[in-house]
Amino acid sequence: MPANRRQSFSIQVLQLVDAMLIWAAFAVGALLREPLIDWLDRIGVHVSKNDVSGLKEITWLLFIVVPFAPLALELFGFYRSPVRQRFGPALWQVIKAFTILAIAISVMVVFFRFNASSRAVLAMAIPLAVLFLMTRAWLVSNHARHASVAEDRKESIVLAGSPADIDQWLREVPEDESVLWRIVGRHDLTTDDWKGFQRLLEDEAVERVVFAAKSTAFDKLGTAIEICESRGIEAWVAASFIQTQVARPTFDMIGGRPLLVLRSTPDLSWELLAKGVLDWLGAVFLLILTAPLWLVVAIAIKIQSPGPVFYFQERAGRYGKPFRMWKFRTMIPDADRKLEELKQQSGNQMSGPVFKLENDPRIFPVGRLLRKYSIDELPQFINVARGEMSLVGPRPMAMYELPKIENSAHRRKLSVKPGLTCIWQVSGRNEITSFDEWVKLDLQYIDNWSLWLDIKILAQTIPAVLLAKGAK
């Protein structure tokens, strides 16, 4: 049965990890070479020591074995169901794959006359590789079992179509495919309850809608897809030839059946994986680098304003999923309670649901300095390290602002992970007073995303922050 694109990508990641583990097994074997030779000497098997590490002279062999080991494992079905892998069958698959590799290596050992030192490395490396691979398989399977039980770690999915079509489609979906789904609702497309459909998508932080629309009229299916597209929510359609303006149509597979995917966010790729690695490494590095500054800021806040050092607010993450965002406190302790009163007195310099005021009286002097140079945002590196935010992405909106969004197409900014900086940050920050313009820049980022674009924005953010470009 053909795997879908997500499964294929996951398998490629596992194969890369396994290749690295096999290389590590040979490296550990080389480190344990001398203790092994000493033990053999004690039991009467003499092996002469030399200056060769044992690994150095077979490095060329690793460039053959390491890439082909995952292929041999795949041949025996080791990657067929990594999520629901059982120990016994998995071990047997690994043994069969390494038996083939061991035979090939043995031929090379004899043909190229490897010395005893190199043979000792091989004797250690193969069982270590089996141990490493089985440990990795157990960790992945164990993680998947926990994810299949923990509801908050599952992907939120809505099924749409006629009740009969949905039931038939669910019966055809293998359990391996649906175990990590959290079906948060169904919508009957034979009705015209579009407000109910929109409310379901927004209230449940839906990540994907699967349309089982075998007997549904195309006009209703098209309307439902447009609603998903405007919000950046993936639409998986068991249909064909649907025109879109923003979303990129691709085909995928579930249970061996073709689906048309309409995706208006960056597709799963090595670039996206590299972005995640860059986020985590960058956040950890910057947390360590800025740690001394945190102490200075905390002391300054405490001296000038009573109350906590940090300010926490519920913000909208990807698809509107709430998370707790960290900031250094820059306002008086009861600032939130005075927001509505301030709006009535001073108005709002930002159109739309977001509130901005140049001379906000709730900000104390040190807080104004922290905001000018974006120092108040430093604690958000914690959110990035936790996977709730990215270094680059649309700035997260407050949860109470979401219901005030009038243009549903603006909700597409929620379709990617929010970030510390984005195009608007390097384009003048607070000089932008139109929410429509703000969203336009966010959608421009989403539609043109690449890893290189992230790197350029990060490079432009540094001078923008240091020079307080557009800050007020």
C-alpha positions in Angstrom: 0.0 0.0 0.0 1.5 3.3 -1.0 2.4 5.6 1.9 1.1 9.2 2.0 3.5 12.1 1.8 3.7 12.6 5.6 4.5 8.9 6.1 7.1 9.0 3.3 8.8 12.0 4.9 8.8 10.4 8.3 10.3 7.2 7.0 13.1 9.2 5.2 13.8 11.0 8.5 14.0 7.6 10.3 16.3 6.2 7.6 18.7 9.2 8.0 18.7 8.8 11.8 19.3 5.0 11.5 22.2 5.7 9.1 23.8 8.0 11.7 23.2 5.4 14.4 25.0 2.8 12.4 27.9 5.2 11.8 27.9 5.9 15.6 28.0 2.1 16.3 31.2 1.8 14.3 32.7 4.8 16.0 31.9 3.3 19.5 33.3 0.0 18.3 36.6 1.7 17.5 36.7 3.2 21.0 36.1 -0.2 22.6 38.6 -1.9 20.4 41.5 -1.8 22.9 39.5 -3.1 25.8 38.3 -6.0 23.6 41.8 -6.8 22.5 43.0 -6.8 26.1 40.2 -9.2 27.1 41.0 -11.5 24.2 44.7 -11.5 25.4 43.5 -12.5 28.9 41.6 -15.5 27.6 44.5 -16.6 25.4 43.6 -15.1 22.0 46.6 -12.9 21.1 45.8 -9.9 18.9 48.7 -7.6 18.1 48.1 -3.9 18.8 49.2 -1.3 16.3 48.9 2.4 15.8 46.0 2.0 13.4 42.7 2.8 15.1 40.8 0.1 13.3 38.2 2.5 12.0 40.5 4.7 9.9 41.3 2.0 7.4 37.7 0.9 6.9 36.2 4.4 6.7 35.7 3.8 2.9 33.6 0.7 3.8 31.3 2.8 6.0 30.5 5.0 3.0 29.1 1.8 1.4 27.6 0.1 4.5 25.9 3.1 6.1 23.8 4.2 3.2 22.8 0.6 2.2 21.9 -0.5 5.7 18.6 1.4 5.8 17.8 0.1 2.3 18.3 -3.5 3.5 16.1 -2.7 6.5 13.4 -1.4 4.3 13.7 -4.5 2.1 12.7 -6.6 5.1 9.8 -4.3 6.1 11.5 -2.5 9.1 9.9 0.8 8.1 6.6 -0.6 7.0 4.8 0.4 10.2 7.3 2.4 12.5 4.5 3.8 14.6 3.1 0.4 15.7 6.3 -1.6 15.6 6.5 -4.7 17.8 9.8 -5.7 19.4 9.9 -9.3 18.2 9.1 -8.8 14.5 11.3 -5.7 14.4 14.3 -7.5 15.9 13.9 -10.3 13.4 13.8 -7.8 10.5 17.0 -6.1 11.8 18.7 -9.5 12.2 17.9 -10.5 8.7 19.1 -7.2 7.3 22.3 -7.3 9.2 22.9 -11.0 8.2 22.9 -9.9 4.6 25.2 -7.0 5.5 27.5 -9.2 7.6 27.9 -11.6 4.7 28.8 -8.8 2.4 31.2 -7.3 5.0 32.8 -10.8 5.5 33.5 -11.1 1.8 35.2 -7.7 1.9 37.2 -8.5 5.0 38.7 -11.6 3.3 39.1 -10.0 -0.1 40.8 -6.8 1.2 42.6 -8.7 4.0 41.6 -6.5 6.9 43.8 -6.8 9.9 42.7 -8.1 13.3 42.2 -4.6 14.7 39.7 -3.7 12.0 37.9 -7.1 12.5 37.6 -6.3 16.2 35.9 -3.0 15.3 33.5 -4.9 13.0 32.8 -7.5 15.7 31.8 -4.7 18.1 30.0 -2.5 15.7 27.4 -4.9 14.3 25.8 -5.9 17.7 26.0 -2.2 18.8 24.2 -1.2 15.6 21.4 -3.7 16.3 21.1 -2.4 19.9 21.0 1.3 18.7 18.4 0.5 16.0 16.2 -1.4 18.4 16.4 1.3 21.0 15.4 3.9 18.4 12.5 1.8 17.2 11.3 1.4 20.8 11.5 5.1 21.5 9.6 6.0 18.3 6.9 3.3 19.0 6.7 4.3 22.7 6.3 8.0 21.7 3.6 7.1 19.2 1.7 5.1 21.8 1.8 8.0 24.2 0.7 10.4 21.4 -2.2 8.1 20.5 -3.5 8.3 24.1 -2.8 12.0 24.8 -5.6 13.9 23.1 -3.8 17.2 23.1 -1.0 15.8 21.0 -3.2 14.5 18.3 -4.0 16.4 15.1 -7.4 18.1 15.2 -9.5 16.9 12.2 -13.0 17.7 11.0 -14.8 15.3 8.6 -17.1 16.8 6.1 -19.5 15.3 3.6 -22.8 13.4 3.7 -23.1 11.2 6.8 -23.2 8.1 4.7 -20.0 9.1 2.8 -18.2 9.9 6.0 -19.0 6.6 7.6 -18.0 4.7 4.5 -14.7 6.6 4.2 -13.9 6.0 7.9 -14.4 2.3 7.5 -11.8 2.3 4.7 -9.1 4.2 6.6 -6.5 1.9 8.3 -6.1 2.2 12.0 -2.4 3.1 11.5 -3.5 6.3 9.7 -6.1 7.5 12.2 -4.5 6.6 15.5 -3.0 10.1 15.8 -6.2 11.9 14.8 -8.6 13.7 17.1 -11.8 14.0 15.2 -13.3 17.1 16.7 -16.4 17.2 14.7 -18.4 16.3 11.5 -20.2 18.6 9.1 -23.0 17.5 6.8 -22.3 19.2 3.5 -25.9 18.5 2.3 -27.0 21.4 4.6 -26.2 25.0 4.1 -25.0 25.7 7.6 -21.8 27.6 6.7 -21.8 29.6 9.9 -21.8 26.4 11.9 -19.0 25.0 9.8 -16.9 28.2 10.3 -17.6 28.2 14.0 -16.5 24.5 14.2 -13.2 25.3 12.5 -12.5 28.3 14.7 -13.6 26.9 18.1 -11.7 23.6 17.8 -8.3 25.0 16.4 -8.8 22.6 13.4 -5.6 21.7 11.5 -7.2 19.6 8.7 -10.6 19.0 7.1 -11.1 15.8 5.2 -13.9 15.9 2.6 -15.6 12.5 2.0 -17.8 14.1 -0.7 -18.7 11.3 -3.0 -22.3 12.3 -3.3 -22.0 16.0 -2.4 -22.8 18.7 -5.0 -19.6 20.4 -6.3 -20.9 23.9 -5.5 -21.2 23.1 -1.8 -17.9 21.4 -1.8 -16.3 24.4 -3.4 -17.8 26.7 -0.8 -16.5 24.6 2.0 -13.0 24.5 0.5 -12.9 28.3 0.1 -13.7 28.6 3.8 -10.8 26.3 4.7 -8.5 28.1 2.2 -9.2 31.5 3.6 -8.1 30.3 7.1 -5.0 28.4 5.9 -6.5 25.1 7.0 -5.5 22.0 4.9 -8.4 20.6 2.9 -8.1 16.9 1.9 -10.6 16.2 -0.8 -11.7 12.8 -2.1 -12.6 14.6 -5.4 -10.7 16.1 -8.4 -10.1 19.2 -10.5 -10.9 22.0 -8.0 -9.6 25.5 -8.8 -8.0 27.6 -6.1 -6.5 31.0 -5.8 -3.9 30.6 -3.0 -3.8 27.0 -2.0 -1.5 24.7 -4.0 -3.2 21.4 -5.1 -1.2 18.2 -4.6 -2.2 14.6 -4.4 -1.7 12.4 -1.4 -2.7 9.0 -0.2 -4.7 7.7 2.8 -5.4 4.0 2.9 -4.2 3.6 -0.7 -6.9 5.9 -2.0 -6.0 9.2 -3.8 -6.9 12.6 -2.3 -6.5 16.1 -3.6 -4.8 18.3 -1.0 -5.2 22.0 -1.2 -2.5 23.5 1.0 -1.9 27.3 1.4 1.0 26.9 3.9 4.6 25.7 3.3 4.6 22.0 2.5 6.4 19.4 4.6 10.0 19.4 3.5 13.7 19.3 4.6 13.6 23.1 4.6 10.8 23.1 7.1 12.6 20.5 9.2 15.8 22.7 9.1 13.6 25.7 10.2 12.6 23.7 13.3 16.2 22.8 14.1 17.3 26.4 13.6 14.5 27.6 15.9 15.5 25.3 18.8 19.2 25.8 18.5 18.9 29.5 18.0 16.5 29.9 21.0 18.8 27.9 23.3 21.9 29.7 22.2 20.2 33.2 22.6 18.8 32.2 26.0 22.3 31.4 27.2 23.8 34.5 25.5 21.3 37.0 27.0 21.1 35.4 30.4 23.2 38.2 32.1 20.9 40.9 30.6 17.8 39.2 32.1 19.2 39.8 35.6 19.8 43.5 34.9 16.3 43.9 33.4 14.7 42.1 36.3 16.4 44.4 38.8 15.4 47.5 36.8 11.7 46.4 36.7 11.6 45.6 40.4 13.1 49.0 41.3 10.7 51.0 39.1 7.4 49.2 39.4 6.0 46.9 42.0 4.8 43.5 40.8 6.1 40.5 38.9 9.1 40.6 36.5 7.4 38.6 33.8 4.1 39.2 32.1 2.1 36.2 30.7 -0.7 36.4 28.2 -2.7 33.8 26.3 -1.8 34.2 22.7 -3.0 32.4 19.5 -0.6 29.8 18.2 -0.9 27.8 15.0 -4.5 27.4 13.9 -5.5 29.5 16.9 -4.4 27.0 19.5 -3.8 29.0 22.7 -0.4 29.1 24.4 1.1 31.1 27.3 3.5 33.8 25.9 6.3 35.2 28.1 7.4 38.8 28.2 9.2 41.1 30.5 6.6 43.3 32.2 6.6 46.8 30.8 3.3 48.1 32.2 1.7 48.8 35.6 0.4 45.6 37.3 -3.3 46.3 36.6 -2.8 47.3 32.9 -5.2 44.7 31.5 -8.1 46.0 33.6 -7.6 49.5 32.3 -7.5 48.6 28.6 -11.2 49.2 27.8 -11.1 52.5 29.7 -8.0 53.6 27.8 -9.6 52.7 24.4 -12.6 55.0 25.2 -10.3 57.8 26.3 -7.5 57.7 23.7 -8.8 55.6 20.9 -6.7 53.1 18.9 -4.0 53.9 16.5 -4.2 50.5 14.9 -7.3 49.7 12.7 -8.9 46.3 13.3 -8.8 44.1 16.4 -5.3 44.8 17.6 -4.7 47.7 20.0 -1.8 50.1 19.6 -1.2 53.5 21.3 2.1 55.5 20.9 2.1 57.1 24.3 0.4 54.4 26.3 0.2 55.8 29.9 0.3 52.3 31.4 3.9 51.8 30.3 6.5 52.9 33.0 9.8 54.5 31.8 12.0 51.5 32.0 9.3 49.5 30.2 9.3 52.1 27.4 13.1 51.6 27.0 12.6 47.8 27.0 10.0 48.0 24.3 12.0 50.4 22.1 14.8 47.9 21.8 12.5 44.8 21.9 14.3 43.6 25.1 10.8 42.8 26.6 10.5 40.1 23.9 13.6 38.1 25.1 11.6 35.7 27.3 9.8 34.5 24.2 13.0 32.5 23.4 11.4 30.1 26.0 8.3 29.8 23.8 10.5 29.1 20.8 12.5 26.4 22.6 9.2 24.8 23.7 8.0 24.7 20.1 5.1 27.2 20.6 6.7 29.9 18.5 9.3 30.2 15.8 12.2 32.7 15.4 10.5 34.0 12.3 6.7 34.1 11.7 3.6 36.3 12.1 3.5 38.0 15.5 1.0 36.1 17.7 -2.4 37.8 18.4 -4.0 37.8 21.8 -6.8 35.2 22.1 -9.4 37.9 23.0 -8.6 39.6 19.6 -9.5 36.6 17.4 -13.3 37.0 17.7 -12.9 40.6 16.5 -11.4 39.7 13.2 -14.0 40.8 10.6 -12.4 39.5 7.4 -12.2 35.7 7.7 -9.3 35.7 5.1 -7.2 37.4 7.8 -7.3 34.2 9.9 -4.9 32.6 7.4 -2.1 34.3 9.3 -2.8 31.7 12.0 -2.0 28.8 9.6 1.7 28.9 10.5 3.5 29.0 13.8 3.8 32.6 15.2 7.3 34.1 15.5 9.5 36.6 17.2 10.0 38.6 14.1 8.6 38.9 10.6 8.5 41.2 7.6 6.5 43.8 9.5 9.3 43.9 12.1 11.9 45.0 9.6 9.5 47.2 7.7 9.0 49.8 10.3 7.2 47.9 13.2 4.9 50.5 14.9 4.8 52.7 11.8 2.3 50.3 10.4 -1.2 51.3 11.7 -3.4 49.3 9.4 -4.3 45.8 10.5 -5.0 45.0 6.8 -1.5 46.0 5.9 -0.1 44.0 8.8 -1.9 40.9 7.7 -0.9 41.5 4.1 2.8 41.4 5.1 2.2 38.2 7.1 0.4 36.5 4.1 3.2 37.7 1.9 5.6 35.8 4.2 3.5 32.7 4.2 3.0 32.6 0.5 6.7 33.1 -0.3 8.3 31.2 2.6 11.7 29.7 2.3 14.5 29.0 4.7 16.6 31.7 3.0 13.8 34.2 3.6 13.9 33.4 7.3 17.7 33.9 7.3 17.3 37.3 5.5 14.6 38.5 8.0 16.7 37.4 10.9 19.7 39.3 9.5 17.5 42.4 8.9 16.0 42.2 12.4 19.3 42.8 14.2 19.9 46.3 12.9 16.2 47.1 13.0 16.2 46.3 16.8 19.6 47.9 17.6 18.6 51.1 15.8 15.0 51.0 17.1 13.8 51.3 13.5 10.1 52.2 13.6 9.9 51.8 17.4 7.9 54.3 19.4 
